[in-house]
Amino acid sequence: MEKRLYSIAEAARALSLSHWTIRAWICQKKINTVTMGSRRLLAAQEIERLARTGVGKRAPQAKSGIRGRNY
């Protein structure tokens, strides 16, 4: 039987993304999740949708945010 729900860490590995990126997209409502207790899980169809858009295959981009600023 194939697994149907994946943790954030598993989805991040499958898409070659950081788990922080996945969490940010969840907060921005770019990714639909399923809640089981206190855990957020991603359906296999959602991971496949993201893979089809090529989000995990993009070339690295310049980082922005606090780390990129000179204070």
mmCIF file as Biopython writes it, N, C-alpha, C and O atoms, coordinates in Angstrom:
data_model
#
loop_
_atom_site.group_PDB
_atom_site.id
_atom_site.type_symbol
_atom_site.label_atom_id
_atom_site.label_alt_id
_atom_site.label_comp_id
_atom_site.label_asym_id
_atom_site.label_entity_id
_atom_site.label_seq_id
_atom_site.pdbx_PDB_ins_code
_atom_site.Cartn_x
_atom_site.Cartn_y
_atom_site.Cartn_z
_atom_site.occupancy
_atom_site.B_iso_or_equiv
_atom_site.auth_seq_id
_atom_site.auth_asym_id
_atom_site.pdbx_PDB_model_num
ATOM 1   N N  . MET A ? 1  ? 0.840  -1.174 0.000   1.0 0.0 1  A 1 
ATOM 2   C CA . MET A ? 1  ? 0.000  0.000  0.000   1.0 0.0 1  A 1 
ATOM 3   C C  . MET A ? 1  ? 0.889  1.243  0.000   1.0 0.0 1  A 1 
ATOM 4   O O  . MET A ? 1  ? 1.823  1.352  0.794   1.0 0.0 1  A 1 
ATOM 5   N N  . GLU A ? 2  ? 0.586  2.168  -0.896  1.0 0.0 2  A 1 
ATOM 6   C CA . GLU A ? 2  ? 1.379  3.384  -1.026  1.0 0.0 2  A 1 
ATOM 7   C C  . GLU A ? 2  ? 0.972  4.412  0.033   1.0 0.0 2  A 1 
ATOM 8   O O  . GLU A ? 2  ? -0.202 4.538  0.380   1.0 0.0 2  A 1 
ATOM 9   N N  . LYS A ? 3  ? 1.945  5.124  0.523   1.0 0.0 3  A 1 
ATOM 10  C CA . LYS A ? 3  ? 1.711  6.137  1.530   1.0 0.0 3  A 1 
ATOM 11  C C  . LYS A ? 3  ? 0.960  7.317  0.906   1.0 0.0 3  A 1 
ATOM 12  O O  . LYS A ? 3  ? 1.279  7.729  -0.209  1.0 0.0 3  A 1 
ATOM 13  N N  . ARG A ? 4  ? -0.024 7.857  1.606   1.0 0.0 4  A 1 
ATOM 14  C CA . ARG A ? 4  ? -0.855 8.923  1.054   1.0 0.0 4  A 1 
ATOM 15  C C  . ARG A ? 4  ? -0.608 10.275 1.719   1.0 0.0 4  A 1 
ATOM 16  O O  . ARG A ? 4  ? -0.880 11.314 1.116   1.0 0.0 4  A 1 
ATOM 17  N N  . LEU A ? 5  ? -0.097 10.279 2.947   1.0 0.0 5  A 1 
ATOM 18  C CA . LEU A ? 5  ? 0.174  11.525 3.667   1.0 0.0 5  A 1 
ATOM 19  C C  . LEU A ? 5  ? 1.638  11.579 4.064   1.0 0.0 5  A 1 
ATOM 20  O O  . LEU A ? 5  ? 2.214  10.579 4.492   1.0 0.0 5  A 1 
ATOM 21  N N  . TYR A ? 6  ? 2.231  12.746 3.920   1.0 0.0 6  A 1 
ATOM 22  C CA . TYR A ? 6  ? 3.657  12.915 4.192   1.0 0.0 6  A 1 
ATOM 23  C C  . TYR A ? 6  ? 3.878  14.061 5.172   1.0 0.0 6  A 1 
ATOM 24  O O  . TYR A ? 6  ? 3.147  15.052 5.169   1.0 0.0 6  A 1 
ATOM 25  N N  . SER A ? 7  ? 4.891  13.908 6.000   1.0 0.0 7  A 1 
ATOM 26  C CA . SER A ? 7  ? 5.247  14.979 6.929   1.0 0.0 7  A 1 
ATOM 27  C C  . SER A ? 7  ? 5.881  16.126 6.149   1.0 0.0 7  A 1 
ATOM 28  O O  . SER A ? 7  ? 6.224  15.975 4.977   1.0 0.0 7  A 1 
ATOM 29  N N  . ILE A ? 8  ? 6.029  17.252 6.797   1.0 0.0 8  A 1 
ATOM 30  C CA . ILE A ? 8  ? 6.667  18.404 6.171   1.0 0.0 8  A 1 
ATOM 31  C C  . ILE A ? 8  ? 8.102  18.063 5.781   1.0 0.0 8  A 1 
ATOM 32  O O  . ILE A ? 8  ? 8.554  18.427 4.695   1.0 0.0 8  A 1 
ATOM 33  N N  . ALA A ? 9  ? 8.817  17.369 6.655   1.0 0.0 9  A 1 
ATOM 34  C CA . ALA A ? 9  ? 10.204 16.999 6.367   1.0 0.0 9  A 1 
ATOM 35  C C  . ALA A ? 9  ? 10.284 16.064 5.166   1.0 0.0 9  A 1 
ATOM 36  O O  . ALA A ? 9  ? 11.165 16.224 4.321   1.0 0.0 9  A 1 
ATOM 37  N N  . GLU A ? 10 ? 9.383  15.096 5.076   1.0 0.0 10 A 1 
ATOM 38  C CA . GLU A ? 10 ? 9.377  14.168 3.944   1.0 0.0 10 A 1 
ATOM 39  C C  . GLU A ? 10 ? 9.059  14.896 2.639   1.0 0.0 10 A 1 
ATOM 40  O O  . GLU A ? 10 ? 9.671  14.629 1.605   1.0 0.0 10 A 1 
ATOM 41  N N  . ALA A ? 11 ? 8.094  15.818 2.697   1.0 0.0 11 A 1 
ATOM 42  C CA . ALA A ? 11 ? 7.740  16.592 1.503   1.0 0.0 11 A 1 
ATOM 43  C C  . ALA A ? 11 ? 8.912  17.464 1.065   1.0 0.0 11 A 1 
ATOM 44  O O  . ALA A ? 11 ? 9.184  17.587 -0.129  1.0 0.0 11 A 1 
ATOM 45  N N  . ALA A ? 12 ? 9.600  18.062 2.018   1.0 0.0 12 A 1 
ATOM 46  C CA . ALA A ? 12 ? 10.754 18.912 1.704   1.0 0.0 12 A 1 
ATOM 47  C C  . ALA A ? 12 ? 11.846 18.099 1.010   1.0 0.0 12 A 1 
ATOM 48  O O  . ALA A ? 12 ? 12.431 18.548 0.024   1.0 0.0 12 A 1 
ATOM 49  N N  . ARG A ? 13 ? 12.115 16.907 1.527   1.0 0.0 13 A 1 
ATOM 50  C CA . ARG A ? 13 ? 13.125 16.054 0.897   1.0 0.0 13 A 1 
ATOM 51  C C  . ARG A ? 13 ? 12.703 15.651 -0.513  1.0 0.0 13 A 1 
ATOM 52  O O  . ARG A ? 13 ? 13.526 15.645 -1.429  1.0 0.0 13 A 1 
ATOM 53  N N  . ALA A ? 14 ? 11.434 15.316 -0.692  1.0 0.0 14 A 1 
ATOM 54  C CA . ALA A ? 14 ? 10.938 14.888 -2.001  1.0 0.0 14 A 1 
ATOM 55  C C  . ALA A ? 14 ? 11.033 16.011 -3.034  1.0 0.0 14 A 1 
ATOM 56  O O  . ALA A ? 14 ? 11.239 15.755 -4.221  1.0 0.0 14 A 1 
ATOM 57  N N  . LEU A ? 15 ? 10.881 17.257 -2.576  1.0 0.0 15 A 1 
ATOM 58  C CA . LEU A ? 15 ? 10.897 18.407 -3.488  1.0 0.0 15 A 1 
ATOM 59  C C  . LEU A ? 15 ? 12.242 19.123 -3.523  1.0 0.0 15 A 1 
ATOM 60  O O  . LEU A ? 15 ? 12.401 20.119 -4.229  1.0 0.0 15 A 1 
ATOM 61  N N  . SER A ? 16 ? 13.205 18.619 -2.764  1.0 0.0 16 A 1 
ATOM 62  C CA . SER A ? 16 ? 14.531 19.249 -2.661  1.0 0.0 16 A 1 
ATOM 63  C C  . SER A ? 16 ? 14.430 20.696 -2.186  1.0 0.0 16 A 1 
ATOM 64  O O  . SER A ? 16 ? 15.070 21.595 -2.733  1.0 0.0 16 A 1 
ATOM 65  N N  . LEU A ? 17 ? 13.613 20.895 -1.159  1.0 0.0 17 A 1 
ATOM 66  C CA . LEU A ? 17 ? 13.423 22.216 -0.565  1.0 0.0 17 A 1 
ATOM 67  C C  . LEU A ? 17 ? 13.694 22.141 0.922   1.0 0.0 17 A 1 
ATOM 68  O O  . LEU A ? 17 ? 13.759 21.055 1.498   1.0 0.0 17 A 1 
ATOM 69  N N  . SER A ? 18 ? 13.850 23.288 1.533   1.0 0.0 18 A 1 
ATOM 70  C CA . SER A ? 18 ? 13.994 23.370 2.976   1.0 0.0 18 A 1 
ATOM 71  C C  . SER A ? 18 ? 12.631 23.184 3.639   1.0 0.0 18 A 1 
ATOM 72  O O  . SER A ? 18 ? 11.603 23.569 3.081   1.0 0.0 18 A 1 
ATOM 73  N N  . HIS A ? 19 ? 12.632 22.598 4.817   1.0 0.0 19 A 1 
ATOM 74  C CA . HIS A ? 19 ? 11.352 22.462 5.523   1.0 0.0 19 A 1 
ATOM 75  C C  . HIS A ? 19 ? 10.824 23.837 5.920   1.0 0.0 19 A 1 
ATOM 76  O O  . HIS A ? 19 ? 9.620  24.006 6.111   1.0 0.0 19 A 1 
ATOM 77  N N  . TRP A ? 20 ? 11.715 24.817 6.044   1.0 0.0 20 A 1 
ATOM 78  C CA . TRP A ? 20 ? 11.275 26.188 6.349   1.0 0.0 20 A 1 
ATOM 79  C C  . TRP A ? 20 ? 10.490 26.768 5.173   1.0 0.0 20 A 1 
ATOM 80  O O  . TRP A ? 20 ? 9.532  27.515 5.376   1.0 0.0 20 A 1 
ATOM 81  N N  . THR A ? 21 ? 10.884 26.434 3.964   1.0 0.0 21 A 1 
ATOM 82  C CA . THR A ? 21 ? 10.157 26.892 2.780   1.0 0.0 21 A 1 
ATOM 83  C C  . THR A ? 21 ? 8.765  26.291 2.762   1.0 0.0 21 A 1 
ATOM 84  O O  . THR A ? 21 ? 7.783  26.989 2.509   1.0 0.0 21 A 1 
ATOM 85  N N  . ILE A ? 22 ? 8.679  25.002 3.029   1.0 0.0 22 A 1 
ATOM 86  C CA . ILE A ? 22 ? 7.370  24.330 3.065   1.0 0.0 22 A 1 
ATOM 87  C C  . ILE A ? 22 ? 6.490  24.976 4.133   1.0 0.0 22 A 1 
ATOM 88  O O  . ILE A ? 22 ? 5.319  25.260 3.879   1.0 0.0 22 A 1 
ATOM 89  N N  . ARG A ? 23 ? 7.040  25.210 5.321   1.0 0.0 23 A 1 
ATOM 90  C CA . ARG A ? 23 ? 6.263  25.832 6.398   1.0 0.0 23 A 1 
ATOM 91  C C  . ARG A ? 23 ? 5.801  27.240 6.025   1.0 0.0 23 A 1 
ATOM 92  O O  . ARG A ? 23 ? 4.670  27.622 6.326   1.0 0.0 23 A 1 
ATOM 93  N N  . ALA A ? 24 ? 6.671  28.011 5.373   1.0 0.0 24 A 1 
ATOM 94  C CA . ALA A ? 24 ? 6.299  29.362 4.948   1.0 0.0 24 A 1 
ATOM 95  C C  . ALA A ? 24 ? 5.155  29.312 3.944   1.0 0.0 24 A 1 
ATOM 96  O O  . ALA A ? 24 ? 4.215  30.102 4.030   1.0 0.0 24 A 1 
ATOM 97  N N  . TRP A ? 25 ? 5.233  28.385 2.993   1.0 0.0 25 A 1 
ATOM 98  C CA . TRP A ? 25 ? 4.176  28.252 1.999   1.0 0.0 25 A 1 
ATOM 99  C C  . TRP A ? 25 ? 2.864  27.814 2.632   1.0 0.0 25 A 1 
ATOM 100 O O  . TRP A ? 25 ? 1.794  28.211 2.169   1.0 0.0 25 A 1 
ATOM 101 N N  . ILE A ? 26 ? 2.926  27.003 3.681   1.0 0.0 26 A 1 
ATOM 102 C CA . ILE A ? 26 ? 1.710  26.604 4.391   1.0 0.0 26 A 1 
ATOM 103 C C  . ILE A ? 26 ? 1.078  27.833 5.040   1.0 0.0 26 A 1 
ATOM 104 O O  . ILE A ? 26 ? -0.133 28.032 4.950   1.0 0.0 26 A 1 
ATOM 105 N N  . CYS A ? 27 ? 1.902  28.660 5.695   1.0 0.0 27 A 1 
ATOM 106 C CA . CYS A ? 27 ? 1.392  29.885 6.335   1.0 0.0 27 A 1 
ATOM 107 C C  . CYS A ? 27 ? 0.819  30.853 5.307   1.0 0.0 27 A 1 
ATOM 108 O O  . CYS A ? 27 ? -0.143 31.566 5.592   1.0 0.0 27 A 1 
ATOM 109 N N  . GLN A ? 28 ? 1.407  30.882 4.110   1.0 0.0 28 A 1 
ATOM 110 C CA . GLN A ? 28 ? 0.942  31.763 3.043   1.0 0.0 28 A 1 
ATOM 111 C C  . GLN A ? 28 ? -0.228 31.160 2.269   1.0 0.0 28 A 1 
ATOM 112 O O  . GLN A ? 28 ? -0.734 31.761 1.321   1.0 0.0 28 A 1 
ATOM 113 N N  . LYS A ? 29 ? -0.648 29.971 2.681   1.0 0.0 29 A 1 
ATOM 114 C CA . LYS A ? 29 ? -1.763 29.242 2.055   1.0 0.0 29 A 1 
ATOM 115 C C  . LYS A ? 29 ? -1.480 28.871 0.598   1.0 0.0 29 A 1 
ATOM 116 O O  . LYS A ? 29 ? -2.405 28.784 -0.210  1.0 0.0 29 A 1 
ATOM 117 N N  . LYS A ? 30 ? -0.209 28.652 0.260   1.0 0.0 30 A 1 
ATOM 118 C CA . LYS A ? 30 ? 0.172  28.188 -1.072  1.0 0.0 30 A 1 
ATOM 119 C C  . LYS A ? 30 ? 0.106  26.677 -1.158  1.0 0.0 30 A 1 
ATOM 120 O O  . LYS A ? 30 ? 0.061  26.112 -2.251  1.0 0.0 30 A 1 
ATOM 121 N N  . ILE A ? 31 ? 0.099  26.015 0.006   1.0 0.0 31 A 1 
ATOM 122 C CA . ILE A ? 31 ? 0.058  24.563 0.072   1.0 0.0 31 A 1 
ATOM 123 C C  . ILE A ? 31 ? -1.099 24.160 0.979   1.0 0.0 31 A 1 
ATOM 124 O O  . ILE A ? 31 ? -1.271 24.711 2.066   1.0 0.0 31 A 1 
ATOM 125 N N  . ASN A ? 32 ? -1.885 23.197 0.523   1.0 0.0 32 A 1 
ATOM 126 C CA . ASN A ? 32 ? -2.971 22.656 1.338   1.0 0.0 32 A 1 
ATOM 127 C C  . ASN A ? 32 ? -2.432 21.524 2.206   1.0 0.0 32 A 1 
ATOM 128 O O  . ASN A ? 32 ? -1.640 20.703 1.744   1.0 0.0 32 A 1 
ATOM 129 N N  . THR A ? 33 ? -2.862 21.485 3.453   1.0 0.0 33 A 1 
ATOM 130 C CA . THR A ? 33 ? -2.424 20.441 4.366   1.0 0.0 33 A 1 
ATOM 131 C C  . THR A ? 33 ? -3.614 19.759 5.017   1.0 0.0 33 A 1 
ATOM 132 O O  . THR A ? 33 ? -4.748 20.232 4.953   1.0 0.0 33 A 1 
ATOM 133 N N  . VAL A ? 34 ? -3.316 18.639 5.641   1.0 0.0 34 A 1 
ATOM 134 C CA . VAL A ? 34 ? -4.285 17.891 6.433   1.0 0.0 34 A 1 
ATOM 135 C C  . VAL A ? 34 ? -3.765 17.924 7.868   1.0 0.0 34 A 1 
ATOM 136 O O  . VAL A ? 34 ? -2.580 17.686 8.101   1.0 0.0 34 A 1 
ATOM 137 N N  . THR A ? 35 ? -4.630 18.214 8.819   1.0 0.0 35 A 1 
ATOM 138 C CA . THR A ? 35 ? -4.223 18.239 10.213  1.0 0.0 35 A 1 
ATOM 139 C C  . THR A ? 35 ? -4.707 16.969 10.902  1.0 0.0 35 A 1 
ATOM 140 O O  . THR A ? 35 ? -5.889 16.628 10.862  1.0 0.0 35 A 1 
ATOM 141 N N  . MET A ? 36 ? -3.762 16.281 11.533  1.0 0.0 36 A 1 
ATOM 142 C CA . MET A ? 36 ? -4.094 15.091 12.322  1.0 0.0 36 A 1 
ATOM 143 C C  . MET A ? 36 ? -3.510 15.326 13.711  1.0 0.0 36 A 1 
ATOM 144 O O  . MET A ? 36 ? -2.301 15.224 13.918  1.0 0.0 36 A 1 
ATOM 145 N N  . GLY A ? 37 ? -4.376 15.636 14.641  1.0 0.0 37 A 1 
ATOM 146 C CA . GLY A ? 37 ? -3.896 16.006 15.970  1.0 0.0 37 A 1 
ATOM 147 C C  . GLY A ? 37 ? -3.182 17.333 15.870  1.0 0.0 37 A 1 
ATOM 148 O O  . GLY A ? 37 ? -3.768 18.322 15.431  1.0 0.0 37 A 1 
ATOM 149 N N  . SER A ? 38 ? -1.931 17.367 16.268  1.0 0.0 38 A 1 
ATOM 150 C CA . SER A ? 38 ? -1.154 18.601 16.176  1.0 0.0 38 A 1 
ATOM 151 C C  . SER A ? 38 ? -0.208 18.593 14.977  1.0 0.0 38 A 1 
ATOM 152 O O  . SER A ? 38 ? 0.578  19.524 14.805  1.0 0.0 38 A 1 
ATOM 153 N N  . ARG A ? 39 ? -0.276 17.551 14.148  1.0 0.0 39 A 1 
ATOM 154 C CA . ARG A ? 39 ? 0.632  17.423 12.996  1.0 0.0 39 A 1 
ATOM 155 C C  . ARG A ? 39 ? -0.007 17.945 11.726  1.0 0.0 39 A 1 
ATOM 156 O O  . ARG A ? 39 ? -1.200 17.752 11.490  1.0 0.0 39 A 1 
ATOM 157 N N  . ARG A ? 40 ? 0.798  18.607 10.912  1.0 0.0 40 A 1 
ATOM 158 C CA . ARG A ? 40 ? 0.385  19.035 9.584   1.0 0.0 40 A 1 
ATOM 159 C C  . ARG A ? 40 ? 0.990  18.060 8.590   1.0 0.0 40 A 1 
ATOM 160 O O  . ARG A ? 40 ? 2.201  17.835 8.596   1.0 0.0 40 A 1 
ATOM 161 N N  . LEU A ? 41 ? 0.166  17.489 7.747   1.0 0.0 41 A 1 
ATOM 162 C CA . LEU A ? 41 ? 0.620  16.522 6.754   1.0 0.0 41 A 1 
ATOM 163 C C  . LEU A ? 41 ? 0.203  16.983 5.367   1.0 0.0 41 A 1 
ATOM 164 O O  . LEU A ? 41 ? -0.804 17.670 5.197   1.0 0.0 41 A 1 
ATOM 165 N N  . LEU A ? 42 ? 1.000  16.592 4.379   1.0 0.0 42 A 1 
ATOM 166 C CA . LEU A ? 42 ? 0.705  16.933 2.995   1.0 0.0 42 A 1 
ATOM 167 C C  . LEU A ? 42 ? 0.260  15.684 2.258   1.0 0.0 42 A 1 
ATOM 168 O O  . LEU A ? 42 ? 0.868  14.621 2.382   1.0 0.0 42 A 1 
ATOM 169 N N  . ALA A ? 43 ? -0.793 15.826 1.499   1.0 0.0 43 A 1 
ATOM 170 C CA . ALA A ? 43 ? -1.282 14.708 0.694   1.0 0.0 43 A 1 
ATOM 171 C C  . ALA A ? 43 ? -0.329 14.472 -0.470  1.0 0.0 43 A 1 
ATOM 172 O O  . ALA A ? 43 ? 0.321  15.401 -0.950  1.0 0.0 43 A 1 
ATOM 173 N N  . ALA A ? 44 ? -0.251 13.232 -0.919  1.0 0.0 44 A 1 
ATOM 174 C CA . ALA A ? 44 ? 0.617  12.877 -2.040  1.0 0.0 44 A 1 
ATOM 175 C C  . ALA A ? 44 ? 0.253  13.696 -3.277  1.0 0.0 44 A 1 
ATOM 176 O O  . ALA A ? 44 ? 1.138  14.074 -4.045  1.0 0.0 44 A 1 
ATOM 177 N N  . GLN A ? 45 ? -1.033 13.975 -3.481  1.0 0.0 45 A 1 
ATOM 178 C CA . GLN A ? 45 ? -1.465 14.760 -4.635  1.0 0.0 45 A 1 
ATOM 179 C C  . GLN A ? 45 ? -0.917 16.185 -4.568  1.0 0.0 45 A 1 
ATOM 180 O O  . GLN A ? 45 ? -0.593 16.770 -5.601  1.0 0.0 45 A 1 
ATOM 181 N N  . GLU A ? 46 ? -0.812 16.742 -3.376  1.0 0.0 46 A 1 
ATOM 182 C CA . GLU A ? 46 ? -0.286 18.093 -3.212  1.0 0.0 46 A 1 
ATOM 183 C C  . GLU A ? 46 ? 1.209  18.127 -3.546  1.0 0.0 46 A 1 
ATOM 184 O O  . GLU A ? 46 ? 1.683  19.070 -4.181  1.0 0.0 46 A 1 
ATOM 185 N N  . ILE A ? 47 ? 1.937  17.114 -3.125  1.0 0.0 47 A 1 
ATOM 186 C CA . ILE A ? 47 ? 3.368  17.035 -3.442  1.0 0.0 47 A 1 
ATOM 187 C C  . ILE A ? 47 ? 3.552  16.853 -4.944  1.0 0.0 47 A 1 
ATOM 188 O O  . ILE A ? 47 ? 4.448  17.455 -5.536  1.0 0.0 47 A 1 
ATOM 189 N N  . GLU A ? 48 ? 2.716  16.033 -5.561  1.0 0.0 48 A 1 
ATOM 190 C CA . GLU A ? 48 ? 2.793  15.838 -7.010  1.0 0.0 48 A 1 
ATOM 191 C C  . GLU A ? 48 ? 2.476  17.131 -7.751  1.0 0.0 48 A 1 
ATOM 192 O O  . GLU A ? 48 ? 3.105  17.429 -8.766  1.0 0.0 48 A 1 
ATOM 193 N N  . ARG A ? 49 ? 1.506  17.905 -7.257  1.0 0.0 49 A 1 
ATOM 194 C CA . ARG A ? 49 ? 1.168  19.196 -7.873  1.0 0.0 49 A 1 
ATOM 195 C C  . ARG A ? 49 ? 2.366  20.138 -7.824  1.0 0.0 49 A 1 
ATOM 196 O O  . ARG A ? 49 ? 2.683  20.801 -8.811  1.0 0.0 49 A 1 
ATOM 197 N N  . LEU A ? 50 ? 3.022  20.191 -6.681  1.0 0.0 50 A 1 
ATOM 198 C CA . LEU A ? 50 ? 4.192  21.049 -6.543  1.0 0.0 50 A 1 
ATOM 199 C C  . LEU A ? 50 ? 5.334  20.572 -7.432  1.0 0.0 50 A 1 
ATOM 200 O O  . LEU A ? 50 ? 6.050  21.385 -8.015  1.0 0.0 50 A 1 
ATOM 201 N N  . ALA A ? 51 ? 5.503  19.264 -7.536  1.0 0.0 51 A 1 
ATOM 202 C CA . ALA A ? 51 ? 6.561  18.712 -8.383  1.0 0.0 51 A 1 
ATOM 203 C C  . ALA A ? 51 ? 6.299  19.041 -9.859  1.0 0.0 51 A 1 
ATOM 204 O O  . ALA A ? 51 ? 7.230  19.328 -10.611 1.0 0.0 51 A 1 
ATOM 205 N N  . ARG A ? 52 ? 5.025  18.998 -10.266 1.0 0.0 52 A 1 
ATOM 206 C CA . ARG A ? 52 ? 4.684  19.329 -11.659 1.0 0.0 52 A 1 
ATOM 207 C C  . ARG A ? 52 ? 5.013  20.778 -11.984 1.0 0.0 52 A 1 
ATOM 208 O O  . ARG A ? 52 ? 5.387  21.085 -13.116 1.0 0.0 52 A 1 
ATOM 209 N N  . THR A ? 53 ? 4.882  21.674 -11.010 1.0 0.0 53 A 1 
ATOM 210 C CA . THR A ? 53 ? 5.182  23.093 -11.261 1.0 0.0 53 A 1 
ATOM 211 C C  . THR A ? 53 ? 6.682  23.330 -11.278 1.0 0.0 53 A 1 
ATOM 212 O O  . THR A ? 53 ? 7.136  24.400 -11.684 1.0 0.0 53 A 1 
ATOM 213 N N  . GLY A ? 54 ? 7.460  22.338 -10.840 1.0 0.0 54 A 1 
ATOM 214 C CA . GLY A ? 54 ? 8.910  22.446 -10.900 1.0 0.0 54 A 1 
ATOM 215 C C  . GLY A ? 54 ? 9.534  23.221 -9.761  1.0 0.0 54 A 1 
ATOM 216 O O  . GLY A ? 54 ? 10.661 23.697 -9.900  1.0 0.0 54 A 1 
ATOM 217 N N  . VAL A ? 55 ? 8.846  23.367 -8.636  1.0 0.0 55 A 1 
ATOM 218 C CA . VAL A ? 55 ? 9.394  24.164 -7.537  1.0 0.0 55 A 1 
ATOM 219 C C  . VAL A ? 55 ? 10.677 23.581 -6.984  1.0 0.0 55 A 1 
ATOM 220 O O  . VAL A ? 55 ? 11.534 24.336 -6.525  1.0 0.0 55 A 1 
ATOM 221 N N  . GLY A ? 56 ? 10.841 22.295 -7.008  1.0 0.0 56 A 1 
ATOM 222 C CA . GLY A ? 56 ? 12.046 21.693 -6.461  1.0 0.0 56 A 1 
ATOM 223 C C  . GLY A ? 56 ? 13.206 21.643 -7.443  1.0 0.0 56 A 1 
ATOM 224 O O  . GLY A ? 56 ? 14.311 21.238 -7.080  1.0 0.0 56 A 1 
ATOM 225 N N  . LYS A ? 57 ? 12.966 22.047 -8.670  1.0 0.0 57 A 1 
ATOM 226 C CA . LYS A ? 57 ? 13.986 21.941 -9.699  1.0 0.0 57 A 1 
ATOM 227 C C  . LYS A ? 57 ? 14.568 23.292 -10.102 1.0 0.0 57 A 1 
ATOM 228 O O  . LYS A ? 57 ? 15.443 23.350 -10.966 1.0 0.0 57 A 1 
ATOM 229 N N  . ARG A ? 58 ? 14.102 24.369 -9.498  1.0 0.0 58 A 1 
ATOM 230 C CA . ARG A ? 58 ? 14.574 25.701 -9.859  1.0 0.0 58 A 1 
ATOM 231 C C  . ARG A ? 58 ? 16.014 25.920 -9.444  1.0 0.0 58 A 1 
ATOM 232 O O  . ARG A ? 58 ? 16.489 25.336 -8.470  1.0 0.0 58 A 1 
ATOM 233 N N  . ALA A ? 59 ? 16.700 26.760 -10.186 1.0 0.0 59 A 1 
ATOM 234 C CA . ALA A ? 59 ? 18.067 27.129 -9.833  1.0 0.0 59 A 1 
ATOM 235 C C  . ALA A ? 59 ? 18.037 27.971 -8.559  1.0 0.0 59 A 1 
ATOM 236 O O  . ALA A ? 59 ? 17.085 28.719 -8.336  1.0 0.0 59 A 1 
ATOM 237 N N  . PRO A ? 60 ? 19.056 27.857 -7.731  1.0 0.0 60 A 1 
ATOM 238 C CA . PRO A ? 60 ? 19.090 28.660 -6.510  1.0 0.0 60 A 1 
ATOM 239 C C  . PRO A ? 60 ? 19.033 30.148 -6.827  1.0 0.0 60 A 1 
ATOM 240 O O  . PRO A ? 60 ? 19.680 30.625 -7.760  1.0 0.0 60 A 1 
ATOM 241 N N  . GLN A ? 61 ? 18.251 30.869 -6.040  1.0 0.0 61 A 1 
ATOM 242 C CA . GLN A ? 61 ? 18.119 32.303 -6.227  1.0 0.0 61 A 1 
ATOM 243 C C  . GLN A ? 61 ? 18.804 33.017 -5.078  1.0 0.0 61 A 1 
ATOM 244 O O  . GLN A ? 61 ? 19.098 32.421 -4.042  1.0 0.0 61 A 1 
ATOM 245 N N  . ALA A ? 62 ? 19.054 34.301 -5.277  1.0 0.0 62 A 1 
ATOM 246 C CA . ALA A ? 62 ? 19.677 35.101 -4.221  1.0 0.0 62 A 1 
ATOM 247 C C  . ALA A ? 62 ? 18.769 35.124 -3.010  1.0 0.0 62 A 1 
ATOM 248 O O  . ALA A ? 62 ? 17.553 35.270 -3.131  1.0 0.0 62 A 1 
ATOM 249 N N  . LYS A ? 63 ? 19.362 34.980 -1.854  1.0 0.0 63 A 1 
ATOM 250 C CA . LYS A ? 63 ? 18.587 34.989 -0.626  1.0 0.0 63 A 1 
ATOM 251 C C  . LYS A ? 63 ? 18.239 36.418 -0.255  1.0 0.0 63 A 1 
ATOM 252 O O  . LYS A ? 63 ? 19.017 37.345 -0.479  1.0 0.0 63 A 1 
ATOM 253 N N  . SER A ? 64 ? 17.065 36.573 0.312   1.0 0.0 64 A 1 
ATOM 254 C CA . SER A ? 64 ? 16.666 37.892 0.787   1.0 0.0 64 A 1 
ATOM 255 C C  . SER A ? 64 ? 16.270 37.754 2.245   1.0 0.0 64 A 1 
ATOM 256 O O  . SER A ? 64 ? 16.169 36.645 2.769   1.0 0.0 64 A 1 
ATOM 257 N N  . GLY A ? 65 ? 16.051 38.856 2.882   1.0 0.0 65 A 1 
ATOM 258 C CA . GLY A ? 65 ? 15.648 38.822 4.276   1.0 0.0 65 A 1 
ATOM 259 C C  . GLY A ? 65 ? 16.766 39.270 5.178   1.0 0.0 65 A 1 
ATOM 260 O O  . GLY A ? 65 ? 17.714 39.919 4.737   1.0 0.0 65 A 1 
ATOM 261 N N  . ILE A ? 66 ? 16.656 38.926 6.426   1.0 0.0 66 A 1 
ATOM 262 C CA . ILE A ? 66 ? 17.589 39.405 7.437   1.0 0.0 66 A 1 
ATOM 263 C C  . ILE A ? 66 ? 19.020 38.980 7.116   1.0 0.0 66 A 1 
ATOM 264 O O  . ILE A ? 66 ? 19.942 39.779 7.280   1.0 0.0 66 A 1 
ATOM 265 N N  . ARG A ? 67 ? 19.224 37.774 6.674   1.0 0.0 67 A 1 
ATOM 266 C CA . ARG A ? 67 ? 20.565 37.282 6.398   1.0 0.0 67 A 1 
ATOM 267 C C  . ARG A ? 67 ? 21.237 38.060 5.261   1.0 0.0 67 A 1 
ATOM 268 O O  . ARG A ? 67 ? 22.462 38.173 5.227   1.0 0.0 67 A 1 
ATOM 269 N N  . GLY A ? 68 ? 20.439 38.594 4.336   1.0 0.0 68 A 1 
ATOM 270 C CA . GLY A ? 68 ? 20.995 39.301 3.196   1.0 0.0 68 A 1 
ATOM 271 C C  . GLY A ? 68 ? 21.256 40.777 3.454   1.0 0.0 68 A 1 
ATOM 272 O O  . GLY A ? 68 ? 21.839 41.455 2.608   1.0 0.0 68 A 1 
ATOM 273 N N  . ARG A ? 69 ? 20.836 41.285 4.605   1.0 0.0 69 A 1 
ATOM 274 C CA . ARG A ? 69 ? 20.993 42.701 4.899   1.0 0.0 69 A 1 
ATOM 275 C C  . ARG A ? 69 ? 22.284 42.968 5.656   1.0 0.0 69 A 1 
ATOM 276 O O  . ARG A ? 69 ? 22.753 42.141 6.437   1.0 0.0 69 A 1 
ATOM 277 N N  . ASN A ? 70 ? 22.833 44.121 5.410   1.0 0.0 70 A 1 
ATOM 278 C CA . ASN A ? 70 ? 24.002 44.569 6.152   1.0 0.0 70 A 1 
ATOM 279 C C  . ASN A ? 70 ? 23.537 45.579 7.192   1.0 0.0 70 A 1 
ATOM 280 O O  . ASN A ? 70 ? 23.036 46.647 6.842   1.0 0.0 70 A 1 
ATOM 281 N N  . TYR A ? 71 ? 23.698 45.253 8.447   1.0 0.0 71 A 1 
ATOM 282 C CA . TYR A ? 71 ? 23.274 46.158 9.514   1.0 0.0 71 A 1 
ATOM 283 C C  . TYR A ? 71 ? 24.426 46.934 10.050  1.0 0.0 71 A 1 
ATOM 284 O O  . TYR A ? 71 ? 24.253 47.748 10.958  1.0 0.0 71 A 1 
#
